[in-house]
């Protein structure tokens, strides 16, 4: 790249870096305050543990803000260049907007690639670790119980439904387990609650079990066995959430899930969403350019800047909504992930063509 393009590229990436630091600090303070307020009464809670859990949860939250960081960084960088007459001089030198926007597009692509290759695996690991730490603290909040995944097994005459708060050791260990046993008519016979369950050869080994039957006082057992014919891979694929799977493991997880006959719409949509993320950031950068390139001697029009922010927000909402359709199987995952990105890029390019070339 030329010296000028390197300068613009460096300014854009530095601005992204400052936005990342600012968002990280703000989210850390808010999440730590909320976490401390919600879990300070748990038996395993500690200040150091709360700081650690917050740090592990932050990457997943940061991953959701990446499109907005690209949007705001592009707007702030271009407005700053305009105010310092640097874009005016660039245009006067005969360099078109399409030329000096190239380093911004390249920076958005690089930022998106780093988010997919580095931030996403860290976010997936941190999300799992935070859930496990919360479970070890003894959390039984309604917020957690709403996200409990369930699987069903039939072994001989026993029909049971198994739920767990967290999955460890590649599906061989479940944490905070609930087992509901049903009869042949589908009525509940009894329930077992265990601290954890380990998948052994042909059975689940439940530890710290409380057994509850209708009309009988609950009984407590140190251990109990639950016969099973499930495999660890089956358990892991049943209980894993698409958002908690790192990008590089998604293709393998999809093939395993298909081999077990599980629907893979969620994982496929997640995979295509991550693949399309760099181009989504390019679309956000084009939207930022469409409201920031017009020269203003004193300040940019507030209505134009607000329009750019609103356009970026609408794009993000539409993207999330269409991805939800893809995850539920209403739309093909490929279409759900790529269609909003392609439309947004075409729209941003059209606006810039109209502004720059008439």
Secondary structure, DSSP 8 states (H G I E B T S, - for coil): --HHHHHHHHHHHHHHHHHHHHHHHHHHHHHHHHHHHHHTTSTT--HHHHHHHHHHHHHHHHHHHHHHHHHHHHHHHHHHHHHTTHHHHHHHTT--HHHHTHHHHHHHHHHHHHIIIIIHHHHHHHHHHHHHHHHHTT---HHHHTT-EEEEEEETTEEEEEEEEEEEGGGTEEEEEEEEEE-TTS-EEEEEEEEEEEE-SSEEEEEEEEEEETTEEEEEEEEEEEE----HHHHHHHH--GGGS-HHHHHHHHHHHHHHT---HHHHHHHHHHHHHHHHHHHHHHHHHHTT-S--SS---HHHHHHHHHHHHHHHHHHHHHHHHHHTTSS-HHHHHHHHHHHHHHHHHHHHHHHHH-
